[in-house]
């Protein structure tokens, strides 16, 4: 495909995303839903103007990176550490409940052990980009429940990666590779630990005296560099981008970092969400068996995260705890990656892949639709001093 055709596809994505975002804002619904539906509209499922390809996938990944980098810029480390215990509990319970539920349901409907393990694994990791966009849109990133969600998402990614490494190792070799898993755990802990340890140093960093073109230029290079470093050790790039943004959070007002980075995010993030829609294979979702099994798996996926989030964040009050649980529900591209790995390893067939696809669509659409009224409910209680 020539450059002009790629540019045309980006134009279609951005135009559709902007029009659908406007429509959904007028309807009082989360903009992110409109952006995902824009991708379905212009993608292979309907109009066929946009197709998956390396360049669009790369732009979409950059969109996710800049979204989480921006969210990190608006999140101070001390605020995350203040809810660290709750974030850890939310992450652990939110991994355990869906994994066990998905695995047992897979066995119940006749899957073999390995496909059942992959089904459980696809339910484990949260795609925090969907939730982050809603929290950002509603201006509640500073609330304790938002900080719990973001902190839990980092831990959740590490735990999900470990579970995936175990299951993928079993699929490929028939055994658990303890050495590789231990290395993964140590690298992940070192990455997050060093970022936390460096936070006080970054808070005093004189960006205007560094040998760089501008403070904003340094911030951009640093955010992308942290994302690349995370990807190199096996973590999701968005985890590195979020930590990078958080390290620079104390400097964002002094050096006016927020506005130019928000402008870049405003260009790339809609491409990320629209590409979620482009990837969806609607034909695979309308088979009766897929509809029934996918609906049940979606309920397990949502209830597992909601229950884990609710129990883990209950110290914040039942309203905030409910917001946390629903905020952890979307699986997005994470579930698709797990299912694709299972398909490539021969551990999952097309029918089982379609069930995971249905669950991804359901949880991706459910979370923002449910979050908006739930956050309004929690904010009303906060204003009057109730629970």
N, C-alpha and C positions, 0 to 999 in steps of 0.2 A: 504494500500500500504506500502511495506517495505522501509527502508531507502535507499537501493541500487537503487530502482526504482525512488525515488525522486531525487537522485543524477544524475541518467541517464537523467531524464527530464531536470534538470538544465543544464547538458552538452549539450543536444540537443538545448536548448534555446540559450545558450551562443555561441555555434558553429555557428548556423544559423545566429544569430545576427551579429557575427563578419564577416562572409562571405558576408552577404548582405550589411553590413556597408562598407566593402572594395569595393564591386561592385559599390555602389552608390557614394562613394568618387571618384572612377575612372571615373564615368559618370558625375561628377561635380554636383551631387544632394545632398540634405541634408541627412546626415547619419541616422537621426531619422526615415525617411520614410523606409529605408531598414530594420531597426530594427523592425518596426511594421509589415512589409511584411514578415519578418522572422517568426514572431509569427503565421501569417496566414498559412505559408508554413508547419510548424511542428505541428500546432494545429489541432483540430477536423475537420476544414473545408477542409483540404487537406490530409496530411500524417497521421495525428492522433497519432503522437508520444508523444504529450504533451496535457494534459487536465487540466482544472481548478481544483484547490484544495486549501485547506487552507494554506499549506506550501508555494506553489508558489505565492499565493495571498499576503502572508505576506512578502515574499522576494521582490515582486513587489512594495509593499507599502514602504518598506525600501529603494528601489531604488529611488522612488520619493522623499522620505525624504532626502536622501543624495545628490541627484541632487540639490534640493532647498537649502540645507544647504551649499553646495559648492558655489552656486550662491550668497547666502547671504554673504559668506566670501569675495566675490569679489565686494561687494556693501557696500559703507559707508553710514551711516544714513544721514549725512549732505547732501549727493548727492540726496537722496530720498526726503528729506525735501525741497530741493531747487526747486523741481518740484511738490511739494505737491498739489498745486492748480490744475494744469493740471491733475495729477493723480486722484484727487477726481472727476473732471468733466468727465474724460474718464470713470471712474467706474460707475458713476450715469447714464450717457447717454447710456453707453454700457449695462446697465441692463434694462433701461426703453424701449429703442427701440426694442430689440429682444423680450422682454416679451409681449409688446403690439402687435407686429407683429405676433408672434406665436399664441397668444390668438385669435386675429381676424381671422387669417387663419383657425384655428381649427373650429371656429363657421361657417365660410364660407363653409367648406366642410362637414358640417353636424354633427360635434362633439357636444356633450352636453357641458354644461358650465364647469363642473369639468375636463373632459379630455382636454378641451381647455386651462384651467388654468395650468394643468400639462405640456402641450405642451409648453406654454409660459415660464414656470419655467425651463424646460429642456434647453431652449435657453439662460438662464441668465448667468450662471457662466462660467468663463474662466478656461480651464485646462492649467495653465501657464507652466507646465513641458515641453510640446512640444516646445513652443516658447523659453523657457529658454535654452533648449539644442541647438537650432539654434543660438541664440545670443552668447552662450558660444563658439560654434564651429567656429563662424565667428570672434570672438575676439572683440565684440562691446558692452560688458556689461557695459563699462564705459560711453557710449554715453547717452546724455539726453533722447533720445527716449526709450532706454532700461530701464532707471531708471523710466520713466513714466509708462511703461508696468508693471514693477515689483511692483511699488507702487500701481498702479491701481488694480493689481491682488489681493493684500491683502484686499483692500477696497471692491473689487468686491466679494470676498469670503464671507465677512461679510454680504453684501447686499443680495447676493444670498441665504445665509443661512436663512435670515429673510423672504425672499419671500417664500422659501421652507417650513419654519415653518408655515407660514400663510396658504398656500395651503394644506399642509399635515394635519393641524388642521381642516380645513374645510372638507377634505375628511373623516376624522375619526369621528368627532363629529358634523359636520354640522354648526360649529360656529368658530369664530376667538378667540383663547385663548390669550387675551391681556397680562395676567400676565406672561405666559411662554415666550412670544415674548419680553416683556420688560426685563425680566431676561437675555435672550439671548443677547440682545443689550448691556446691562450694562456690562455683563461678557466679551463680545468681545471688547468693548471700553476699559475696565480696562486692559485686557491682552495686547492689542497693546500699550495703554498709558503707562503702567508700563515699557514695553520693551523700549520704546522711552526715558522715564525718566532715566532709568538705563544706557543708552549708555555712557555718560561721565565717569561714575564709571568704567565700563568694559574696557574703553580705557586705564585706568591706572592700571589694575589688574595685579599683579605680579604672573603669572601662575607658574613660576619656584620655587616660595616659598610657594605654596599651598601644603597641605598634601595629594598630589595625586601622582600616579606613574610617570606621565609625563604630560607636557602641552597638547600634542596631545590626551592623554587619557582623560584629563579633557574636552577638546573641544568636543570629541565624545560623552561623557556622557551628556554634556550640550546640544548639538544639539538634541540628541534623547529625552532628558528630556523636552525640549521646545516643541518638536513635540507631546509628550505624554500629556503635559499640554494643548496644543491647542485642541487635540482630546477629552480630558476630559470635556472641556467646550462647545464642539459642533462644534468647528472650524475644518477645514481641517488640518491634521498633518503637511502638507507641509508649511502652513502659520507659524506655530511655528518654524519649521526647518529653514525657511528663516530668520525670526526675530532673531533666535539664532545665525545663521551665521553672520548676520549683526552686532550683538552686539560684536562679536569677530573679526570683519573685521580689526579694527585698530591694532590688535595683530598678524595678520597672518604672517607678514614678520619677526617680532622680534622672534617669536617662531617657525617659519618654519612649519606652520600648513597646508599649501596648498597641498604640494605634497602627504603626506600620506592619507589625506582625499580624494584627487582626485583619488588615487588608489582604495579606497573603492568604490567611486562613479562609477569608470570605470568598476567595477565588477557588481554592483547592478543595475545601471541605464538601461543598455541594457535589463535586465530581465523585468523591468517595462514596457519599450516600446514594447518588444516582447509579453508580456502578454496582451497588448491592442489588438494585432492581434489574440492571442489565443482565446480571449473572443468573437470575432466577429462571428456571425452566418450568413454565406454568403447565406444560403438557404432562410433566411427570407428577404433578400434584393432584390431578383430577381423577386418577384411578381409584375406584371405591375402596380397595384394600388399603391404599396409601392414605386416603382421607381418614379412615377410621383409626388406623394405627398411628398416623401422624398426629391426629387430634389428641389421642391418649398420651403419646409421648410429650406433646406440647404442654399438656396439663401437668405431667410429672416434672417437666423442666421448669415450669413457672412455679409450681408449688414448692419444689425443692429449694429454689433460690429464695422465694418469699419466706418460707419457714426458717431457713438458715439465717437470712438477713434479719428477720423479726426477732428471733431468739438471741442472736449475737448483739443486736443494738437495742435491746429492751431497756437498758439503763437510760436511754434518751427519751423514754416515753413511748407508748404504743403507736401513736400517730407517726412519729419520726421513724420508728422501727419498721413500720409498714412501708414507708417511702423507701427506706434502705433495701428492703427485700425486693420490692418491685424494680428498683433501680438496678439491681444485680441480675435481672431476668434476661435481658437480650443476649443472644448468642452470636448473631451476625456472622461475619466471615470466619470466626474461630471454629464454629461447628462445622462449616463447610470444609475447612482445611482438614479437620479430623476425619470427616467422612471420605474426602478425596484420598487421604493417606490409606485408609482402610480399603478403598476401591483399588488403589494401585498395588497394595500388598496382597490382593485377592482374598482379603478377610471379610469383605462386605460386597454384596451383589447390588445390582441396579435398584431392586425393590427396597432394600435396606437403606441405600443411599437416598432414595426419594423420601423415605420417612424422616430422615435427618433434615433434608431440604425443607420439608413441610414445617418441622419444628423451628428451624431457623427463621422462616417467614413469619410464623405465628408469634414467636417471642420478640422478633424485631418490631413488629407492628403493635403488639400488645403493650410493651413497656412505655413508649411515649404517650400513647392514648390514655393509659391508666395513671401515669405519673402526674400529668397536669392537674387533674382534679384532686389527687392525693396530696400534692404539694400545697395547693390552695387550702385544703382541709387542715394540714399541719401548720400552715402559716396563720390561719385564723386562730388556732389554739395558742400559738406563740404570742400573738398580739394581745390576747386576753389573759395570758398567763396560765392557761390550762394545759392538759396533756393531749 
